[in-house]
Amino acid sequence: MDNVGTIIERARAISHEELQEFYRGLQEALKSQSIADVIPSLRQLWLSLACTRYRGDVPPDLLMPLWEAVKEPHLGPVMVRMLCAAVLQEFSPCQSVCLRGGELSSGPLSSSSLALTLPVVAGVGHYHPDLQVLREQLLAWLTGAGQVDTAAITHVLGCLWGMDNSEVITLTQEQVDGVSKQLCTWLTTTSTTQPPNPFSKNIFSSRQLVAVTEVDETPSHDMFTVLSVGQHYSPDQFLNMQVFSMMRGWLHKHQSRNGESASMALLVDKMCEYCLRLLDQCERKAVVQQDAELQQACLTEVILLLDTMCQQNSSLVPRVFPSIKRVYNRIQNSPASSINIINILQFLLHHSDAVMYDMGPALQHFFLKILDKQCIDQSLAFEATLFCLENMENLCNNTSVLRKFFPCLLKVFAWQPKTLLAEFVDLLPTMVSEETAIEVLHCLLDLPVITAAMETVMRVEQRGSLTVTDLSPEAVAQSTSELAYSDPLHRPLFNFILRAEGGLGDTIDRLKVLHDILQDYSTLPRVVVCSQAAPVLLRVYLQTVEQEASVDLLARLFPVLLERSCLLFPIKTFQTEVKRVLSEALVWVVQTAPGLLIDNRQEVQELMSSPRNFAGREDVFLHLAWAVGEYMSVTYDRRCTPDIISQYYEGVECLLYELSVSQLGRTETPLQHRARLTAVLMTALAKLATRCQDLMPRVLLCLTKITQQLPASGSQDPGDAVLLARAPVLINLCRMPNVAPLLSSLPAETDDNSKLHQDQNSSSCLLLQLTQAVMKQSQQ
């Protein structure tokens, strides 16, 4: 392996100039030597092209000998021609590798010749100068007009379908019908006997024909399918397998675009019969493990193919549906068939209305019994997420599964947050409704907790499946979370946080206990990544609520925002980012429903009762203090009486005194936040006083004391200078009670209130100038 790695590293290190020099050397060598004599150089050329992006200007004299060797069997052995074809494919698509379609039709061509030439021709793509001629030649070979054997047809069909599917060539309706008729023939006329061993040299070996078998080794006498087992396969059997593999793409493209002709209708009918035969074969118990895996792969393709055909021809649904339902009843409890269960659910979503089938129990079974138990399976998680995204409108309009089983889906995200973030940004709004909004919010805030809990459960299960001798000395000792999971006292906490169905409760009272239990896992990479992705989904959630929320929902949301701002999983970056998002949410919630400050005044006043509550959630505290000063006004809610304003005023005043006088405020509140909080509280205090004239003397006394105490404190905080400048402005404003309410209560419809005092066309700017002039005259 080291030698291989060294060779690849050396090939990757080749420069563009060195490659051009190599081209010239090989070109000169081909003038005097045959292709077989320069095999080492060709191998080095292929390796350099495969390991680098350099192509450069390829001399045509270098490519044409290679193409001649590929095309003419007498110019070298098969291995040499394969090497030349591989080099040409590395150059494609390139205008220098333009091969004329007419060159392929000169005489009979064997399967081995077409296997080498057609991939090179297909690789040229749109650069091919004779696409029309090439298309006609390929179609002639497929319909039997060309001189090619059955084995070569597989290569012709692969080239035609590849170029048709990539839009390199375009088939007319007549040509599509001709190919469809031929495909139908290859599907239904395949032999059911095994050919003799093509590698045997025993001339006396038995030539007796043996039938192919089923996967359970019983003889098969029905039509040949991809699940028919034999020791060797004939060319027509290989062609049958190839037709089945390309059928879904062929029908999806040509049946939907061109409608259903007689040839296409016959093909669909025979393909439906072929698929139903495969469904019967999938029910057999395979003897060999590889055949069992092939059964699962075939079942996936059959279900998707039947779904495609039924979408294009609804008359097939009654014929197909009983078989699909029988398959579902057989595999619904099989963990190995979870992907096929999703495909069946997709089929049912598309066609259940046509047969009056209630698929609610099937969806519930999938989310509760399949996805919830296997949510750490990466392939299942991706397919389930893709299923929900592709059918989002149908699931939202006709079912409630996304709103009912969102905890299960969020578990899928919590385990693979980096992979599925973009998908869940689109999927999350479908989970939010008036009934589920609060529970969804709790789940989003607990996403790192969910990840840590899933890690705990996975490790406990892994430990249970191993013996003591299998465990390393470090793994013998259980972590705190693993011990707690095994404790009946704490198991309900894990059961709730890892629930699969919503509606069982918004959150739990012992959430802090669960945080402490899982704190050991807070540094795990998966938990850290989830903590980084959770704020992104939280912003999406809040945007959804902001657009569609009712006042009743905001009334339930507001106390949750206050409560959860201090109850988050202990990851510092996660807490910082989430608190910033929650503080922004508090602003627009209060702006939308200012009356929430009255309905929840007890909780707000309790939060603002001490600087101790400020630590750890500075943004939330500051935004809440600003909202109290801005929206506690009769302008926004007629219930805002002087008594309520006085209650808020007393709380803000006590907090402001404590910050400015007590050393407790200086030590527990960081300096960079203390000045900012003091400024916000001073402004809020002044605004509250302007709405209740009885408070004017008290606010003047409070602001005056603060102005006097700041210089005497000897603080070196640069923010104190801002406070000393802010206090006189507020004092002067409060000394004019007739003007102060107009200035402190800015119009709610103003887009940017922060610059209203600078707008020369605003009455507020005029009032400020008038106030300043009056105050200067009174001081003189």
N, C-alpha and C positions, 0 to 999 in steps of 0.2 A: 504493500500500500504506500510505503514511503517513496518507492521508486516511481509509482504512478503519480503521486502528488508532485514529485520533483519535475516529472515530464510536463505535467499540466502547468505548473508555475513557469517553466521555461517557455512554454508556448504562449502563455498570457503576456510574457514580458517582451514579445516581439514588437518592434515599432512599425509604423507605417512605411518608413523608408526601407527597412529590412524586408518587409513583405513585397514591396515593389521590386527590390533586387532579386528576391527569390523567384518572382514571376519571370523575370528576364532570363535567369539561369535555367529554369525549367523549360522555357520556350526554346532556348538554344539546344537543350538536350534532346527535345522531341524532334528536332530537325534531322538528327543523325542516329537516333535510337528509336526502338519500338516502345510501345506503352509498357510492355512487360518488363523492360529493362529499367524503368524509372519508378518502380513501385515504391521504394523507400521515400523518394521525393514526393510522390503523390500522398503517401500517408502523412508525411510532415506537413504538406499543404493543407490537407483536410483538418488535421489537428489545430493548425494555426487559425484556420477560418472558424472552426467550431468554438475555439476558446477566446476569440477576440471579435471586435465589431468592425475591424478594418476590412475593407474590400478593395478600395482603390480602383484604378483604371486597369481592367483586366484586358490583356491583349487578346483579340479574337483568334489569333493563331494558336493561342494556348487552349482555348475552349473547344475549338472545332475538332482537334484530334481526340479529345476526351469524348465528345458527342459521337464521333464515328465509332469509337471503341464500344460505347454503350449500344449503339444501333446495330452493329455488325458482329454476329457471333464468332466469325472466323478470325477476328482481330485479337482475340485473347481469351483466356479462360474466364469462367463465370466470376471468380473472386476479383479479378482485375476489373471486369466491367462493373461489378458492384461498387468498387472503390471509385471509379470514374463517375458513376451516377451520384454517389454521395457527395463528391466534390462539386458537381454541377448543381445539386440541390442547395448546397451552402451558398452558392452565388445567386440563386434565385430569390426574389424576382429581379431580373436585371435585363436591360435591353440587349446586352451582349450575348445573352443566352436565349435568343429568339429562334425557335425551331419551327419549321414550316410543317403544317399538318399533312401536306401531301407526301412528305417524306416517310410517313408511317404506313402508307398504304401500298408500298411497293412489295408485293408478294405476301405469302402466308407468314403470319407472325405467331410464334409460340407463346405459351404462358410465361415462360422465363424471360423472353424478350420484352413483352409488354410490362412485366413486373418491374423492369429496369427503366424503360423509356417513358411510360406514362407518368410516374411521379415527377420526372424532370419536366415533362410537358405541362403538367398541372401547376408546377411551381412557378412557371413563367408568368401565369396569371394574365392580367390585362395587357402586358407587354407583347403578347403573342400577336404576330401580324395577320394570321389567318384563322381567327376564332371561328368564322363561319364554316370554313373547310374542316376544321378540327371537330366542330360540333356534328357536322354531317357524317364524318368518318366514325366517330364514337357511336352515333345512333345506328349507323349501318351495321357495325359489329354487334350491337345489342340485339337488333332485330333479325340477325342471322344472315344478312346480305354479305357481310365480310367473312374472310376466311380465317376464323379464329376458333380455337377449341373451347370446350366448356370451361376448362380451368382458366383460360384467359379472360373469360367474360367477367369474372370477379374483379379483375384489375380494371377492365373497361368501365364497369358499373361504378366502382369506387371513384375513378377519375371524373366521370360524368356528373355524379352526384356532388362531389366536392366542388367542382367548378360551378354547377348550377346553384348550390346552396350559398356560395360566396358571391353570387351575382356576376361571375366572370362571363358566363354565357347565359342566354335567355332562351327558353324553350317555348315554342308555340303550342297552342292548344292541341293541335293535331299530333305534335311530337310527344306531348305529355300523355295523350291517350295511348299512343303506341308503346311508350315505355310502361305505362300502367298495365296494359294488356300483357306485356311480357313478364312483368313482376308477378302478376296473378298466376301465370303459367308456371313460373319457377316455384311459387309457393305450394301449388297443388299437385305437381307431377313429379315431385322428388321421390327417388327410390327409397324403399324402407329396408334394404338389405345392406350389409356391410361389404365393402370391397375387400379383395385379398390384400395381404400385406404387401405394400409397394416396395418394401426394402428387402423382401425375402428373395434368396437366390436358389431356393430349393425347388427344382423343376418338378419334383414328385409330390409337392404339397397339394393338399386337397383343394379343389376348386369349388367345393359345395358352398352355395350362398347361405349366409347366416343372417337372420333378421336382427335389426337393431333392438335394443332392449329399453325398458323404462328405467327410471332411477332406482327402482327396487329390484332390478335384475329380472323382471318378468318379460317375456318376449312381447314386442310391440308390433301390432299388425295394422294399426291405424295410420293416419298421415304422419309423415316425418315432421318433427319440430326441433327447435334448438335444445329441447330436453330429451331428445332421443339419444341414447348412449350406444357407442360402438367403439371397438378398438381402433378402427381406421374409418375415414370418411371419404366418400367419393366427391369429385368436383361439384356435382349438382347439389349435394348435401351442404357443402361449404357455401354455395351460392344461396341456398335456402336460408342459412343463418345470416348471411349478409343482407338479404332482402328484409328480414325481420328487424335487423338492427337499424336500418335506415327508414323504415316505414313511417314512424311517427313524424319525422321531419318532412318526408315527402307528402304525406296527407295534409299536414298543417300548412304547408306552403301552397300546394297546387290545388287542393280541394277547396280551400277558403278563397283563393284568388280567382279560380276559373269556374267555380261552381262544380256540379257533379254531372259528368257525362256518363254514357253507358259503360264505358271501360272503367271509369273511376268508381261507379256504383258497384260493378262486379268485383273490383279489387277490395272495396270496403266490406262487401259481404263475405268474401273469402277470408279477409283478414280478421273479421269478427269471429268466424268459425275457427280459425287458427288460434286466436286468443282464448276462446272458450275451451279448446282442447288443452292449451297450456295450463289453464286454471285447474282442469282435472288432473293434469300431471303433477302440479304443485302439491296436491293433496297426498300424493304417495310418499312413503317414508324412504328417504334416500339411504342407501347402504354405505356410500362413500361420502366423507365430509365435504369434499369439493363439490359433489353433486348437490348437497344440501345448500351450500352457498350459492350455487348456480340457480337453484330454485328461487331463493330470495331475490336475486338480481332479475330473473325473468318475471317474477311476480310484480316487481316494481315497474318494469317496462310495460307489462301487459295492462296494468291498471291505468297507467298514464295514457297508453295507446287507446284503450277503450273509452277513456274520458274524452280524448280528442275526437274520436269518431262520433261519440254521442252528442258532443257539442255541435258538430257540423250536421248531424242527422239525428234528430230527436226521436225518430221512429225506432231506433235501435235500443232505446232505454228499456222498454218492457222486456226485451229479449235478453239484455245484459244484466239488469238489476238483480234478479234472483241469484245469479252466480256470484256477483260482488257481495251480496249480503251473506251468502254462504261462506265465502272466504273470510269476511269480517268476523262472523260468529266463531270461526275456527281459530283465528290468530289474535283475537282481541286481548287475550291475557298472556300473550307471548312477548317477553321483553326483546327477543331477537327480531321481532317483526314490527317494531315501533315505527320505523320509517314507512313501511307499507300501510300501517294504520292511518298515518297522516295522508297518504295518497288516497286511501279509501274515503276518508273524511272530505277530501277535496272533491272526489266524485259525488259524494252524497250532497254536498253543498250546491253543486251544479245541477243535479238532476232529481233531488228528493221531491221537489214540487210536482214533477211529472208523474210520480207514482204515489203521491200523498204519504210520504214517509216522514215521521217525526224523528229528526236526528238529534234532538236535545239530549237524550240519554247517551248517545254515542259520544257527543262532545264532552259531557260531564265525566264519562268513564275515562276519556283520554286525559283530561286535565288532572283528575283526582288519582287515577290508578296507573297511568303511564308516565306523563310528564313530571308529576310530583315525585315519583319514585326514581326517575332517571334523569333529573334535571342537570346532573353533572356530566352527562353524556354530550360531548361536543356536537356530534353530528345530529343528534336528536334535538338539541337546543337550537341549532341553526335552522333546521327544517321546520321546527315548530314556530319559531319567530317569523320565518319567511311565509309560512302558512297563514299566520295571523295578519301579516302585512298585506299579502296579496288578496285576502278575503276580508279586509278591514270593513269595507262598506256593508257587505253582506252580513257579517257577524254583528255589526252595530245595529243595523236596521231590523234584522229578523231574530236575533238571539241576544242574550245578556251575558254571554260567557266571558267577554273581555272585562266587564265590570264585576262579574261574580268571582272570577278566578285570577284576578290581577295579582294576589300574593304569590301564586304559583309562577306567573310570568316574571315577576320581579325577582324571584329566586333564581330563575334562569339568567337574568341579567346580572345578579349579584355574583354569580359564579364565573361569568365571562364578561365583565364590564367593558374591557377594552375592545373586544371583538364585536359586541352587539350594541355599542353606544349609539351609532347613527340610526340603527333600526328602531331602537326604543325611543329616540327623540320623536319619531313619527308615530309610534304606537302608543305612547303614554297618554295623549289627549283622549283616546278612545276609552280609557279606563276611568276617567273622571266624570262624575255626575253629582247631582245634589246629594244623593245618598252615600256615595263612596268617597267624596272629596276629602273628608277629614281623615278617614282611614288610609287613603292613598298617601296623604301628607306624612302621616306617622311612618308608613312603610319606607317612603323615600328618605326620611331623616334617619331611619334605622338600617339603611342598606349595608353599611360596613358591619353592623351587628349581625345581620343575616349572613353575610359572608363568613364572619368568624364562627358563627354557630354551625354553618354547613361544614366548615373545616373541622370543627370538633366532632360532629357526627361521623364524617368520613373517616377520621383517624380512629375513632372508637370502633367502627365497623371493621376497619382494616386490622386493628389489633385483635379483635375477636376472631378473625379468620386465620390468625397465625398462632403457632405454638410458642411456648416460652423460649425454646431453642432457636426459633427463627428470628427473635427480636435481638437487636444489638443492646449492649449494656445501657446506652443512652436512652433507648426507646422503652426500656422496662418501666422507668419511672413515668407515671402519668402526670399530665399538666393539671393545673387547677380547673380549667374548663372541662377536661375529660372526666375528672372526678365529680364535678358538679352535674354533668350530664347523667352520670350513673346514680346520682342521689335522687331518690323519689321526691325530695323536697324541692329540688330545682328543675326536675324534668318538665313540669308544666310550663316553665318559662321558655324552654327550648321548643316545646310543642307549639306554643302560641306564636313565637317569632318566626317559626318555620311552617306555619299553616299554609294550606293550599287554597283555601276558600275564604272570601271576604264575608263581612257581616257578622263576625263573631265578637266584635268589639274593636274600638279604635286603638287602644294601647293597654298597657298593664301598669299597675301601681308600683310594681317592684322592678321597673325598668333599670333604675340605678344599680340594683343588685346584679342584674344581668350584665351591665356594663363592667362592673368590677370583676365578675367571673371571667369574662372574655378579654380582659385587658391584656393578658399574656399574648394574645394573637393580634394585637393592634399593629405590630410591625411586620406581619407576614406580607409578602409582595402582593398577593391577591387582594388582601384587605386594604392595603394602601392604595392600590389602583382603583378599587371600588370607591374609596373615600374621595378620590380625585374626580371620579365620574359622577358621583351623586349630586353635587351642586349644579351640574349641567341639567340633569333631569328635574331638579328642584325649580330651576328657572323656567323650564318648559311648563311645568305644572302651574306655577304662579301666573304665567302668561295666559294659560288656558282658563284659569279661574277668573282672572281679571276681565277677560272678554265675555264670559257667560255667567258670572256668579250673581246670585240674588242677594238681597240684603240679609235674608235669613241665613244663607250660607256664610256670609261675611261675619255675622254675629257669632256663629259657631267657630269660625276660623280665627278670629281675633284673640281669644284667650289661649288657643293652642299655640299661636305664634309667640305669645309672652311666655308660656310655660316651657316650650321646647327650646327656647333660646338658651336656657341654662341646663338642659338635659340632653347632651349629645355625647356620642362615643368619644372617648379620650384620645383623639388624634388631633394634634394641634392645628395643622393646616386645614383639616376638615372642619374643625370648630370655627376657625377664623372665617373661612369662606362662607359657611352656612349662616353664621350670624350676620354677615354682611348682606346676604340675600334676604334673610328674615327681616332685617331692619328696613331694607328698601320696600319689602312687602307691607310692613306696618304703615308706611307713609301712604301708599295708594289705598290701603284698606280704610284708613281714617278719612282720607280725602273722599272716598266713595260713600262712606257711611259715618259722618262725624258723630252721630248719636251714640256710637259704640263707646266713646269716652265717658258718656253718662251711664250707659248700661253696665259698663265694667269698671266704674270708678273705684270700687273697693280694691280690685286687683291692681289697677294702675297706681293708686295711691300707696298701696303696700310695697310695690316695686320701687317707687320713688321715695320711700321713707328713709333710706339710709345709703350713704356712699358705699357700704359693703356690697350692695346689689350691683354696683357699677363694675366691679372687678370681673373681667372675663367676658362681658358683653357690652362693651363701650358703645358700639354702633347702635345697638338696640336701645340702650338707655338714652343716647343723645337724640335719636330720631323720635322717641316717645316724648321726651321733654319738649322738643320743638312742636310736635303735633298738639300737645296740651296747650301751649301758648297760642298756636295758630287757630285751632278749631273749637276751643271752648268759648263759644260765642252764640248769642241768640240768633245771629245771622245764619248759622248753619243748623241749629236745632232749637226750637222754641221751648224745649224743656230745660234749657240752660239758664236756670234761675240764679240770682245773686248768691243764694245759699250754696249752691253747687260750686260756683266760681270761688267763693270764699274757702270752701273745703280744699279745692285744688291749690288755692293761693297759700294756705297755711302749710300744706305739705311742701310746696316748692320753696317757700320762705325758710322753713326749718332746715331743709337740705342745703340751701344756699348759705345759711349761717354756719352750718356744720362744716361745709367745705372751706369757708373763708376764715373761720376762727379756730376750729379744732385741729390739732395736729393729726388727729385720726384721718381726716380727709387728705392731708398731705402725704401721709405714709402709705395709705392703702390705695390711693388713686395715683397712677403715674402722672408725672408733671406735664407731659405733653397732652394728656387728656383732661387734667384738672382745669387748666385755663379754658379749654374749649367748652367743657361742661359748665363752668361758671358763667361764661358768656351766654350760652344758650339759656341757662336758668334765669339770668338777669333779664334777658329779653322776654322770656315767657312770663316772668313776674310782672314786668311793666305792662305787657299786653293784657294780662288778667286784671290788673288794677284799673286800666282804662275802661273796662267793661263793668266795673262796679266802683262807683265814685267813693264809697265809704272806705275803700282800700288805698286811696291816694296818699294819705298821710303815712301809712305804714310802709308803702313802697318807697316813698321819698326818704324815710328814715333808714330803711334797709340798704338802699343804694348808697346813701351818704356814708353809712358805717363801713361798707365795703371799700369805698373810695379812701377812707381814712385808715383802714387797717392794712391795706395792701402795702403801702410804703413802709409801715412800721414793722412788717413781718421780716424784712431783710431777705426776701426770696430773690433768687437769681433767675427765676423762670422768665424767659423773654415774653411769654404770653401775658404777664402782668401788665406790661405796657399797653397791650391791646385792651385789657380790662379797664385800666385807668382812663383810656380814651373813650371807651364805650359807656361807662357809668355816667359821666356828665351829660352826654347826649340824651340818655334815657331820663335822667333827672329833669333836664330842661323840657323834655317832651311831656312828662307827667305834671309839670307845673302849669300846663295849659290844658285843663280838662275838656275844654270845648273842642280843641283841635286834635288832642291825642287819640280819641277813638277813630277818627277818620284816617289817621296815619297808621295806626296799629292794625286796623282791619282792612287789609288790601282786598280788592275785588277778586272773587274766586275764579272768574273767567280769564284773568290775565295769564298769558302764557309764561312769562318770566317775571315773577314778583321781585326777584333779587335785584333787578336793575330798574325798578319802577321809579326810584328816587332820582335817577339820572335822565329820565325822559322829560325833555323840555316841554312836550305837549301834554304832559299829565298834570292833573290838578294836585296830585300828591307832591310833585316837585315844587309847585307854586306854594303849597301850604308849608313845606319844609323851609323854603326861603323866607316866607313871611314869619314863621316861628323863630328862625335864627335872627332876623332883624329885630323882632320884638324883644327877644331875650338880651340882645346886645344893648338896646336902649334902657331896659330895666336895670342892667348891671351898671350903666353909666350914671 
